[in-house]
Amino acid sequence: QAGGGTEIARGLEAGLVELSNSYSRDSVNHLVLITDGRTYGDEAACLEMADRASKQGITISGIGIGADWNDRFLDDLTSRTGGSTVFLDSPKTVSSMLRRTFDALREVYASHIRLEGTFAQQVDLRSVFRLLPDPTPMADTLPLMLGNLPRDGMIRLILELVVHPTSQMSELTLAHFSVVGEMPRHQADEVRVPVVARCPLTREPDTNPPPSDIVSALNLIALVRMQEKARHEAELGQSTQAARRLENLATHLLAAGERELAKSALSEAGRLAQTRHLSTEGEKRLKYGTRALLLPPRSSAP
């Protein structure tokens, strides 16, 4: 019988035990964690379990319902395994979300994908953002846990690198990578594909514009970071600056045709002016709403 507070560690442990009992390298091993509350005192234990699950080839995705759950904690937990978190404002939409999740799992071509390797001495990794299949910021250290590769889809990343001054050379090897993963139903052993990232060096600036899909992704990531900065400023008590940033975000969202999300940003800006605090639901709506802008449009059924 349900009662008391949220204790995610026990639920997570029970789910991982069930997965371990039926674990197979020929299958997609995935856990869906659904929560509507915060867990207290066991967050470190949950993150340790997520790290162990990742090493076993288990991916964890999260569904947060309502406004009273810790989104930063759940993001951290799921991203350690290559998974992601979604926000639902009503329990009524859980069933449809689970159907989409299970449909996607049935279409996995390769699982437990990770990016391993090393960067050149002159190169620092500043940030990583996964664009597809689930938009989410990622850790800035290797290896990167990337999750599952869809059969008819792709995993797409944007890596922000800082290249320090180099000696005279025409080309710089940025990094030596290996894309590693497992292929359920095909072979038991993991597959490893080497990738070398190189960059030409020149004193003359390139007159060609950067690829349009990269520019578009960077513009949308800028909106994600804008709401993150506003939330951080609000937490520091800089409510006027945070409200101004949210108003700027709303202007960009309106220009992109996102009227409902823009309305949420303006609503939170007004709340900041009155109460000096963001609402917990508004924080999540803006956070996951701006991330969702990076998803490709869904094709309508014929």
Rosetta silent file (secondary structure, phi, psi, omega in degrees, C-alpha in Angstrom):
SEQUENCE: QAGGGTEIARGLEAGLVELSNSYSRDSVNHLVLITDGRTYGDEAACLEMADRASKQGITISGIGIGADWNDRFLDDLTSRTGGSTVFLDSPKTVSSMLRRTFDALREVYASHIRLEGTFAQQVDLRSVFRLLPDPTPMADTLPLMLGNLPRDGMIRLILELVVHPTSQMSELTLAHFSVVGEMPRHQADEVRVPVVARCPLTREPDTNPPPSDIVSALNLIALVRMQEKARHEAELGQSTQAARRLENLATHLLAAGERELAKSALSEAGRLAQTRHLSTEGEKRLKYGTRALLLPPRSSAP
SCORE:     score description
SCORE:     0.000 S_00000001
   1 L     0.000  131.137 -176.964    0.000    0.000    0.000 S_00000001
   2 L   -69.955  145.712  177.360    1.393    3.353   -1.047 S_00000001
   3 L   174.539  161.908  178.703    2.219    5.863    1.632 S_00000001
   4 L    80.993 -156.952 -175.192    4.943    8.086    3.040 S_00000001
   5 L  -100.618  178.202  179.977    7.596    9.868    1.001 S_00000001
   6 L   -79.196  134.010  177.418    9.530    9.167   -2.146 S_00000001
   7 L  -137.812   86.605 -170.159   12.494    6.825   -1.835 S_00000001
   8 H   -65.920  -34.202 -174.763   13.926    6.356   -5.299 S_00000001
   9 H   -57.035  -42.722 -177.766   16.875    4.154   -4.303 S_00000001
  10 H   -68.431  -40.824  177.383   14.676    1.236   -3.254 S_00000001
  11 H   -66.080  -41.828  179.458   12.550    1.409   -6.389 S_00000001
  12 H   -63.329  -42.442  179.254   15.620    1.758   -8.592 S_00000001
  13 H   -62.811  -42.687  179.491   17.279   -1.206   -6.884 S_00000001
  14 H   -62.095  -41.847  178.805   14.183   -3.360   -7.338 S_00000001
  15 H   -65.411  -41.512 -179.612   14.032   -2.510  -11.033 S_00000001
  16 H   -68.487  -32.944  175.223   17.732   -3.222  -11.595 S_00000001
  17 H   -63.235  -43.462  178.602   17.397   -6.583   -9.802 S_00000001
  18 H   -61.827  -41.710  178.840   14.589   -7.531  -12.202 S_00000001
  19 H   -65.364  -39.636 -179.944   16.717   -6.485  -15.162 S_00000001
  20 H   -63.556  -34.201 -179.219   19.701   -8.458  -13.856 S_00000001
  21 H   -67.008  -26.614 -178.640   17.545  -11.593  -13.587 S_00000001
  22 L  -120.971   19.970 -175.556   16.732  -11.452  -17.292 S_00000001
  23 L   -62.748  138.179  177.003   19.827   -9.615  -18.558 S_00000001
  24 L  -150.325  134.823  176.268   21.021  -10.569  -22.042 S_00000001
  25 L   -70.822  -13.458  177.456   23.600   -9.012  -24.352 S_00000001
  26 L   -89.551    4.893 -178.379   21.299  -10.016  -27.203 S_00000001
  27 L  -125.623  167.300  172.407   18.562   -7.730  -25.863 S_00000001
  28 L   -90.308  117.716 -176.522   18.043   -4.050  -25.138 S_00000001
  29 L  -102.306  109.115 -169.534   18.352   -3.660  -21.361 S_00000001
  30 E  -141.941  139.669  177.230   16.497   -0.539  -20.296 S_00000001
  31 E  -121.043  133.093  176.257   14.853    0.783  -17.129 S_00000001
  32 E  -105.656  118.231 -179.528   12.180    3.497  -17.048 S_00000001
  33 E  -102.549  118.122 -179.835   12.122    5.441  -13.774 S_00000001
  34 E  -111.442  128.431 -179.565    8.859    7.307  -13.094 S_00000001
  35 E  -143.816  151.170  173.746    8.668    9.713  -10.169 S_00000001
  36 L  -125.053   14.120 -177.781    6.474   12.529   -8.899 S_00000001
  37 L  -149.998  173.544  178.140    8.564   13.520   -5.875 S_00000001
  38 L   -89.190  146.055  174.636   11.975   14.254   -4.445 S_00000001
  39 L  -103.719  144.871 -174.276   14.084   11.607   -2.798 S_00000001
  40 L  -126.620  129.249  173.431   15.993   12.484    0.359 S_00000001
  41 L    86.289   -8.126 -177.576   19.171   10.983    1.779 S_00000001
  42 L  -127.058   17.118 -178.412   19.725    8.377   -0.913 S_00000001
  43 H   -63.316  -42.009  179.740   20.726   10.435   -3.971 S_00000001
  44 H   -61.733  -40.255  178.594   24.381    9.311   -3.776 S_00000001
  45 H   -64.356  -38.340  178.007   23.263    5.660   -3.630 S_00000001
  46 H   -63.137  -43.337 -178.680   21.046    6.216   -6.693 S_00000001
  47 H   -67.621  -35.526  175.858   23.928    7.712   -8.684 S_00000001
  48 H   -64.016  -40.544  177.432   26.192    4.815   -7.713 S_00000001
  49 H   -64.724  -37.660  178.019   23.548    2.387   -8.967 S_00000001
  50 H   -64.155  -40.424  177.780   23.306    4.324  -12.217 S_00000001
  51 H   -63.160  -41.978  178.549   27.085    4.066  -12.694 S_00000001
  52 H   -66.332  -40.486  179.139   26.955    0.303  -12.098 S_00000001
  53 H   -61.981  -40.459  179.639   24.011   -0.057  -14.464 S_00000001
  54 H   -61.891  -41.916  179.026   25.918    1.817  -17.164 S_00000001
  55 H   -65.946  -27.037  178.418   28.888   -0.546  -16.855 S_00000001
  56 H   -83.548   -7.383 -178.514   26.489   -3.484  -17.218 S_00000001
  57 L    89.800   21.754  179.358   25.017   -2.034  -20.413 S_00000001
  58 L  -102.977  129.456  176.986   21.727   -0.887  -18.862 S_00000001
  59 E  -101.041  141.463  178.799   20.250    2.456  -19.903 S_00000001
  60 E  -119.585  127.849  171.835   17.928    4.403  -17.584 S_00000001
  61 E  -114.174  152.916 -175.770   15.386    6.949  -18.767 S_00000001
  62 E  -121.153  143.921  173.127   13.365    9.154  -16.450 S_00000001
  63 E  -125.101  115.947  177.246    9.798   10.485  -16.473 S_00000001
  64 E  -102.409  127.080 -176.791    9.054   13.278  -14.009 S_00000001
  65 E  -109.539  133.805  178.769    5.383   13.985  -13.322 S_00000001
  66 L    77.925 -152.292 -172.319    4.152   17.270  -11.926 S_00000001
  67 L  -120.475   -3.628 -168.664    6.425   19.844  -10.329 S_00000001
  68 L   -99.660   18.809  178.789    7.761   18.360   -7.097 S_00000001
  69 L  -108.230  158.337 -175.085   10.653   16.220   -8.373 S_00000001
  70 L   -88.175   99.953 -174.825   14.329   17.135   -8.572 S_00000001
  71 H   -67.899  -35.819 -179.291   15.048   17.608  -12.290 S_00000001
  72 H   -66.487  -41.048  178.038   18.796   18.183  -11.868 S_00000001
  73 H   -64.066  -46.166 -177.815   19.188   14.953   -9.916 S_00000001
  74 H   -67.395  -36.407  175.003   17.146   12.940  -12.416 S_00000001
  75 H   -60.773  -44.976 -179.422   19.063   14.464  -15.341 S_00000001
  76 H   -62.332  -46.416 -177.065   22.346   13.494  -13.681 S_00000001
  77 H   -61.162  -49.979 -175.596   21.151    9.961  -12.944 S_00000001
  78 H   -71.453  -37.669 -176.834   19.845    9.183  -16.440 S_00000001
  79 H   -66.477  -25.276  177.928   22.662   10.885  -18.370 S_00000001
  80 L   -64.063  -20.547 -179.117   25.236    8.675  -16.628 S_00000001
  81 L  -106.874   -1.019 -175.311   23.742    5.738  -18.531 S_00000001
  82 L    90.974    5.952  178.861   23.128    7.515  -21.838 S_00000001
  83 L   -90.402 -169.897 -179.005   19.444    8.021  -21.053 S_00000001
  84 L  -149.358  170.588 -177.880   17.373   11.180  -20.758 S_00000001
  85 E  -121.639  141.875  174.619   14.535   12.710  -18.738 S_00000001
  86 E  -122.600  154.909 -179.181   11.174   14.051  -19.867 S_00000001
  87 E  -110.624  127.331  174.736    8.711   16.274  -18.021 S_00000001
  88 E  -119.649  128.334 -178.648    4.988   15.504  -17.928 S_00000001
  89 L   -84.782   -5.888 -179.649    2.640   18.018  -16.325 S_00000001
  90 L  -146.358  140.335  176.573   -0.121   15.438  -15.895 S_00000001
  91 H   -62.631  -18.949 -176.919   -0.238   11.697  -15.047 S_00000001
  92 H   -63.095  -23.891 -176.225   -2.775   11.286  -17.868 S_00000001
  93 H   -94.316    3.072 -178.361    0.004   11.420  -20.454 S_00000001
  94 H   -62.895  -44.554 -176.250    2.178    8.687  -18.860 S_00000001
  95 H   -59.738  -45.049 -179.541    0.623    5.859  -20.906 S_00000001
  96 H   -67.301  -36.565  177.585    1.254    7.551  -24.251 S_00000001
  97 H   -65.123  -41.847  178.390    4.817    8.434  -23.206 S_00000001
  98 H   -64.384  -39.280  177.810    5.514    4.821  -22.209 S_00000001
  99 H   -60.868  -42.872  178.770    4.127    3.588  -25.527 S_00000001
 100 H   -64.960  -38.532  179.455    6.496    5.916  -27.393 S_00000001
 101 H   -63.749  -47.096 -178.273    9.386    4.767  -25.199 S_00000001
 102 H   -68.888  -35.923  175.807    8.705    1.067  -25.792 S_00000001
 103 H   -61.388  -41.332  179.052    8.163    1.634  -29.525 S_00000001
 104 H   -66.402  -38.057  179.397   11.571    3.328  -29.670 S_00000001
 105 H   -65.270  -31.910  178.286   13.209    0.455  -27.760 S_00000001
 106 H   -69.166  -19.827 -176.945   11.841   -2.005  -30.310 S_00000001
 107 L  -103.216   17.977  179.670   13.631   -0.041  -33.037 S_00000001
 108 E   -74.743  128.661  177.255   17.093   -0.047  -31.410 S_00000001
 109 E   -93.379  -41.639  177.959   19.840   -1.104  -33.811 S_00000001
 110 E  -139.975  142.142 -175.402   22.800   -0.801  -31.411 S_00000001
 111 E  -120.269  168.149  176.996   22.772   -0.281  -27.653 S_00000001
 112 E    54.121   43.811  179.944   25.095    0.976  -24.923 S_00000001
 113 E   -73.988  135.889  177.765   26.787    3.357  -27.373 S_00000001
 114 E  -145.282  151.928  178.880   29.685    5.304  -25.922 S_00000001
 115 E  -108.428  113.896  179.622   32.390    7.626  -27.203 S_00000001
 116 E  -111.382  167.583  175.497   35.836    6.808  -25.852 S_00000001
 117 E   137.847 -165.240 -178.397   39.241    8.275  -26.645 S_00000001
 118 E  -141.060  149.481  175.479   41.580   11.163  -25.952 S_00000001
 119 E   -94.653  156.643  176.163   41.953   14.752  -27.106 S_00000001
 120 L   -64.017  159.175 -176.805   45.177   16.287  -28.353 S_00000001
 121 L   -60.239  -31.538 -177.669   47.279   18.155  -25.834 S_00000001
 122 L   -83.773    1.184 -170.997   46.322   21.506  -27.387 S_00000001
 123 E  -118.132  132.410  173.489   42.582   20.752  -27.174 S_00000001
 124 E  -117.923  138.199  175.301   40.169   21.118  -24.238 S_00000001
 125 E   -88.177  117.936 -176.990   36.586   19.883  -24.241 S_00000001
 126 E   -93.798  -43.058 -179.012   34.357   22.681  -22.924 S_00000001
 127 E  -158.378  157.968  177.786   30.835   21.287  -23.374 S_00000001
 128 E  -135.561  135.830  175.631   28.840   18.526  -25.064 S_00000001
 129 E  -132.162  123.962  174.582   25.210   18.589  -26.153 S_00000001
 130 E   -86.365  124.412 -179.313   23.414   15.575  -27.599 S_00000001
 131 E   -89.449  -42.956 -178.484   20.967   16.693  -30.267 S_00000001
 132 E  -134.778  149.400    1.633   19.523   13.321  -31.298 S_00000001
 133 L   -83.408  -15.437 -179.954   17.753   11.104  -30.485 S_00000001
 134 L  -127.038  110.813 -177.205   16.999   12.844  -27.139 S_00000001
 135 L   -62.449  126.579  177.650   18.276   16.430  -26.713 S_00000001
 136 E  -166.132  142.374  171.721   20.210   16.815  -23.483 S_00000001
 137 E   -70.209  149.745 -175.355   23.433   18.409  -22.198 S_00000001
 138 E  -125.812  170.953  177.355   26.083   15.869  -21.323 S_00000001
 139 L   -63.776  157.410 -177.530   29.166   15.573  -19.145 S_00000001
 140 L  -104.223   30.832  176.753   32.342   17.228  -20.444 S_00000001
 141 L  -133.272  150.251  175.446   34.613   14.217  -19.893 S_00000001
 142 L   -90.952  148.108    1.560   35.265   11.032  -21.850 S_00000001
 143 L   -77.533  153.468  176.077   33.890    8.430  -22.135 S_00000001
 144 E  -100.151  125.886  177.424   30.514    9.844  -23.139 S_00000001
 145 E   -87.749  115.590 -169.838   27.546    7.524  -22.623 S_00000001
 146 E  -104.067   -8.345  177.541   25.343    8.087  -25.670 S_00000001
 147 E    87.334 -141.825 -173.339   22.520    5.585  -25.165 S_00000001
 148 E  -106.458  144.769  176.429   20.862    3.658  -27.992 S_00000001
 149 E   -97.094  116.662  179.204   21.196    4.062  -31.756 S_00000001
 150 E   -66.847  150.772 -178.554   17.796    3.864  -33.503 S_00000001
 151 L   -59.661  -44.479 -178.130   17.503    1.583  -36.530 S_00000001
 152 L  -112.468   25.424 -179.259   16.418    4.384  -38.845 S_00000001
 153 L  -128.548 -156.334 -178.014   17.839    7.275  -36.852 S_00000001
 154 L  -154.325  162.963  167.395   21.121    8.663  -35.610 S_00000001
 155 L  -106.594  124.574 -177.821   22.996    9.952  -32.599 S_00000001
 156 E  -125.651  131.548 -178.502   24.124   13.522  -33.184 S_00000001
 157 E  -123.762  152.572  165.255   26.402   15.523  -30.893 S_00000001
 158 E  -119.465  121.624  178.121   27.813   19.023  -30.770 S_00000001
 159 E  -108.117  126.302  175.725   31.180   19.254  -29.020 S_00000001
 160 E   -96.078  116.990 -176.408   32.509   22.670  -28.038 S_00000001
 161 E  -115.847  147.137  171.478   36.317   22.594  -28.106 S_00000001
 162 E  -110.911  120.799 -179.915   38.963   25.129  -27.150 S_00000001
 163 E  -105.573  118.102 -179.060   42.105   24.864  -29.292 S_00000001
 164 L   -79.027  160.401 -178.366   45.157   26.516  -27.757 S_00000001
 165 L   -51.170  137.527 -177.960   47.827   28.230  -29.910 S_00000001
 166 L  -122.726  162.503  176.126   49.777   25.746  -32.005 S_00000001
 167 L   -74.750  175.475 -178.352   53.036   25.807  -33.900 S_00000001
 168 L   -61.487  115.561  174.464   53.172   26.078  -37.667 S_00000001
 169 L  -158.717  155.640 -177.213   51.209   23.178  -39.139 S_00000001
 170 L   -92.750  -14.562 -178.552   48.614   22.744  -41.837 S_00000001
 171 E  -151.851  139.988  178.640   46.409   20.307  -39.942 S_00000001
 172 E  -117.156  127.716  172.165   45.694   19.525  -36.296 S_00000001
 173 E   -80.975  111.082 -176.268   44.492   16.151  -35.064 S_00000001
 174 E   -73.604  -42.530 -174.354   41.885   17.147  -32.499 S_00000001
 175 E  -163.198  153.917  168.469   41.150   13.718  -31.043 S_00000001
 176 E  -110.471  114.904 -177.427   41.361    9.977  -31.484 S_00000001
 177 E  -111.763  162.242  164.929   37.942    8.464  -30.741 S_00000001
 178 E  -133.845  126.457  172.154   36.371    5.042  -30.657 S_00000001
 179 E   -93.152  118.071 -172.795   32.608    4.631  -31.034 S_00000001
 180 E  -119.146  140.421  178.096   31.776    1.505  -29.048 S_00000001
 181 E  -167.315  176.164  178.807   28.483   -0.333  -28.780 S_00000001
 182 E  -119.846  146.829 -176.203   26.632   -3.628  -28.754 S_00000001
 183 E  -116.813   93.299  179.108   24.340   -4.955  -31.465 S_00000001
 184 L   -56.089  142.626  176.832   21.434   -6.961  -30.039 S_00000001
 185 L    71.365    0.476  179.686   20.311   -9.926  -32.177 S_00000001
 186 L  -113.740  -52.447 -179.430   23.439   -9.662  -34.325 S_00000001
 187 E  -159.538  151.190 -174.548   26.481  -10.593  -32.268 S_00000001
 188 E   -79.150  -33.440 -176.415   27.418  -10.874  -28.613 S_00000001
 189 E   -75.520  150.530  177.837   30.752   -9.053  -28.782 S_00000001
 190 E   -72.114  154.023  179.556   30.898   -5.269  -28.697 S_00000001
 191 E  -106.714  136.383 -177.915   31.693   -3.362  -31.878 S_00000001
 192 E  -127.465  121.501 -178.880   34.426   -0.722  -31.897 S_00000001
 193 E  -117.517  116.874  179.241   34.766    1.831  -34.709 S_00000001
 194 E   -75.336  142.644  177.993   37.824    4.150  -34.679 S_00000001
 195 E  -137.897  130.216  176.008   37.304    7.817  -35.576 S_00000001
 196 E  -112.814  124.289  179.377   39.995   10.476  -35.993 S_00000001
 197 E   -99.486  121.055 -178.365   38.884   14.115  -35.806 S_00000001
 198 E  -124.407  155.208 -178.926   41.094   16.511  -37.752 S_00000001
 199 E  -139.346  125.447  176.444   40.958   20.229  -38.423 S_00000001
 200 E   -70.069  146.268  178.871   42.826   22.177  -41.129 S_00000001
 201 L  -115.356  136.041  178.608   44.802   25.198  -39.920 S_00000001
 202 L  -154.256  154.346  176.111   45.241   28.407  -41.878 S_00000001
 203 L   -83.120  -15.495 -178.200   45.959   32.077  -41.281 S_00000001
 204 L   -94.809  125.973  178.930   43.239   33.073  -43.728 S_00000001
 205 L   -64.280  144.300  179.255   39.660   33.054  -42.372 S_00000001
 206 L   -74.082  125.296 -178.862   37.229   30.768  -44.178 S_00000001
 207 L   -82.956  -14.315  179.943   34.812   32.850  -46.242 S_00000001
 208 L   -76.980  140.159  178.204   32.270   30.039  -46.513 S_00000001
 209 L   -69.805  152.372  177.054   29.435   30.129  -43.962 S_00000001
 210 L   -65.379  158.815 -179.884   29.252   27.260  -41.461 S_00000001
 211 L   -54.000  138.061 -174.495   26.773   24.451  -42.226 S_00000001
 212 H   -64.556  -32.996 -178.543   23.188   25.616  -41.732 S_00000001
 213 H   -69.621  -31.342  176.296   22.185   22.622  -39.573 S_00000001
 214 H   -70.801  -43.132  178.914   24.995   23.441  -37.120 S_00000001
 215 H   -60.669  -44.118  179.895   24.002   27.127  -37.014 S_00000001
 216 H   -62.382  -43.695  179.447   20.359   26.178  -36.419 S_00000001
 217 H   -63.803  -41.932 -179.710   21.302   23.768  -33.605 S_00000001
 218 H   -64.460  -37.038  177.952   23.550   26.364  -31.946 S_00000001
 219 H   -63.360  -40.455  179.658   20.746   28.948  -32.052 S_00000001
 220 H   -72.450  -37.979  176.091   18.389   26.528  -30.281 S_00000001
 221 H   -62.351  -34.262  177.691   21.049   25.509  -27.751 S_00000001
 222 H   -61.167  -35.059  176.928   21.456   29.224  -27.014 S_00000001
 223 H   -68.716  -39.831  176.920   17.770   29.292  -25.980 S_00000001
 224 H   -59.767  -45.364 -177.669   18.324   26.296  -23.702 S_00000001
 225 H   -71.205  -27.884  178.491   21.264   28.039  -22.061 S_00000001
 226 H   -64.016  -44.612  179.466   19.329   31.286  -21.784 S_00000001
 227 H   -70.872  -31.280  176.554   16.694   29.690  -19.557 S_00000001
 228 H   -64.773  -41.502  178.689   19.434   27.912  -17.571 S_00000001
 229 H   -65.679  -39.675  179.143   21.136   31.258  -16.894 S_00000001
 230 H   -62.996  -41.458  178.857   17.827   32.840  -15.884 S_00000001
 231 H   -64.746  -41.074  179.110   17.192   30.027  -13.417 S_00000001
 232 H   -64.991  -42.204  178.912   20.690   30.370  -11.975 S_00000001
 233 H   -63.831  -39.683  178.235   20.311   34.130  -11.618 S_00000001
 234 H   -62.785  -39.518  179.158   16.963   33.669   -9.861 S_00000001
 235 H   -66.815  -28.628  178.302   18.576   31.243   -7.411 S_00000001
 236 L   -84.179   -0.582 -179.362   21.279   33.836   -6.669 S_00000001
 237 L    86.938    6.808 -179.881   18.625   36.425   -5.903 S_00000001
 238 L   -89.661   63.039 -170.764   19.256   38.394   -9.115 S_00000001
 239 H   -66.195  -37.259 -179.896   15.547   38.475   -9.928 S_00000001
 240 H   -63.958  -44.964  179.444   15.587   41.638  -12.071 S_00000001
 241 H   -66.054  -40.255  179.327   18.336   40.293  -14.311 S_00000001
 242 H   -64.715  -41.173  179.311   16.648   36.869  -14.509 S_00000001
 243 H   -64.010  -40.845  178.536   13.296   38.448  -15.453 S_00000001
 244 H   -63.199  -38.571  179.722   14.957   40.509  -18.180 S_00000001
 245 H   -67.744  -38.190  178.652   16.606   37.374  -19.554 S_00000001
 246 H   -67.832  -35.815  175.756   13.280   35.512  -19.590 S_00000001
 247 H   -64.596  -39.140  176.166   11.648   38.382  -21.462 S_00000001
 248 H   -64.383  -40.918  177.487   14.452   38.169  -24.019 S_00000001
 249 H   -61.063  -42.812  179.523   13.889   34.404  -24.223 S_00000001
 250 H   -60.571  -39.065  178.131   10.175   34.971  -24.837 S_00000001
 251 H   -60.813  -45.158  179.208   10.999   37.319  -27.735 S_00000001
 252 H   -66.109  -38.921  179.729   13.163   34.648  -29.378 S_00000001
 253 H   -65.735  -39.740  176.546   10.528   31.957  -28.769 S_00000001
 254 H   -62.754  -41.078  178.418    7.830   34.100  -30.379 S_00000001
 255 H   -63.179  -28.679  179.238   10.080   34.649  -33.390 S_00000001
 256 L   -87.473    1.123  178.864   10.443   30.861  -33.623 S_00000001
 257 L    83.613   11.944 -178.464    6.657   30.409  -33.538 S_00000001
 258 L   -96.810   76.245 -172.682    6.638   28.885  -30.011 S_00000001
 259 H   -67.465  -42.999 -177.442    3.773   30.942  -28.583 S_00000001
 260 H   -66.692  -40.875  178.999    2.906   28.708  -25.602 S_00000001
 261 H   -68.215  -37.491  176.558    6.505   28.419  -24.487 S_00000001
 262 H   -63.381  -39.168  178.412    6.950   32.182  -24.907 S_00000001
 263 H   -62.740  -39.061  178.141    3.836   32.715  -22.767 S_00000001
 264 H   -64.530  -40.740  179.291    5.382   30.512  -20.047 S_00000001
 265 H   -63.937  -42.246  178.872    8.601   32.545  -20.148 S_00000001
 266 H   -67.693  -37.235  178.068    6.693   35.836  -19.793 S_00000001
 267 H   -62.192  -42.453  179.321    4.581   34.383  -16.990 S_00000001
 268 H   -70.181  -33.248  175.707    7.711   33.389  -15.053 S_00000001
 269 H   -63.260  -42.517  177.243    9.256   36.817  -15.687 S_00000001
 270 H   -65.519  -38.426  177.754    6.170   38.420  -14.156 S_00000001
 271 H   -63.115  -40.249  178.269    6.284   36.030  -11.206 S_00000001
 272 H   -59.935  -42.042 -178.658    9.924   36.969  -10.599 S_00000001
 273 H   -63.972  -31.606 -176.398    8.997   40.649  -10.479 S_00000001
 274 H   -90.401  -43.176 -171.427    6.305   39.959   -7.868 S_00000001
 275 H  -112.958  -11.140 -176.852    7.730   37.141   -5.720 S_00000001
 276 L    67.003   16.585  179.055   11.451   37.084   -6.676 S_00000001
 277 L  -138.853  150.082  171.306   11.087   33.328   -7.297 S_00000001
 278 L   -86.253  154.221  173.087   10.307   31.051  -10.226 S_00000001
 279 L   -81.012  147.957 -178.849    7.584   28.451   -9.913 S_00000001
 280 H   -63.937  -36.660  178.630    8.813   24.855   -9.807 S_00000001
 281 H   -70.567  -39.993  179.242    6.469   23.890  -12.642 S_00000001
 282 H   -63.434  -39.365  176.281    7.503   26.904  -14.719 S_00000001
 283 H   -55.896  -48.070 -176.351   11.184   26.020  -14.309 S_00000001
 284 H   -71.274  -38.379  179.971   10.592   22.525  -15.683 S_00000001
 285 H   -61.412  -42.131  179.506    8.260   23.638  -18.446 S_00000001
 286 H   -71.845  -41.488 -177.655   10.873   26.060  -19.782 S_00000001
 287 H   -60.847  -54.413 -175.467   13.799   23.682  -19.274 S_00000001
 288 H   -82.231  -22.521  175.259   12.339   20.694  -21.082 S_00000001
 289 H   -69.251  -42.543  178.486   10.315   22.801  -23.494 S_00000001
 290 H   -69.430  -35.083  175.548   13.394   24.565  -24.872 S_00000001
 291 H   -61.698  -40.836 -176.713   15.235   21.224  -25.113 S_00000001
 292 H   -64.738  -18.683  177.441   12.348   19.755  -27.109 S_00000001
 293 L   -62.217  -22.623 -178.385   12.838   22.466  -29.738 S_00000001
 294 L   -80.537  -10.130  179.038   15.894   20.503  -30.880 S_00000001
 295 L   -75.436  143.264  175.029   13.778   17.479  -31.794 S_00000001
 296 L   -67.342  152.634  179.118   12.901   17.056  -35.479 S_00000001
 297 L   -60.389  140.645  178.270    9.203   17.571  -36.308 S_00000001
 298 L   -75.450  135.842  177.565    7.166   14.415  -35.906 S_00000001
 299 L   -76.363  133.118 -179.867    5.856   13.010  -39.145 S_00000001
 300 L   -76.437  146.006 -178.611    2.092   12.746  -39.109 S_00000001
 301 L   -68.562  143.353 -179.588    0.586    9.322  -39.659 S_00000001
 302 L   -68.513    0.000    0.000   -0.888    8.755  -43.151 S_00000001
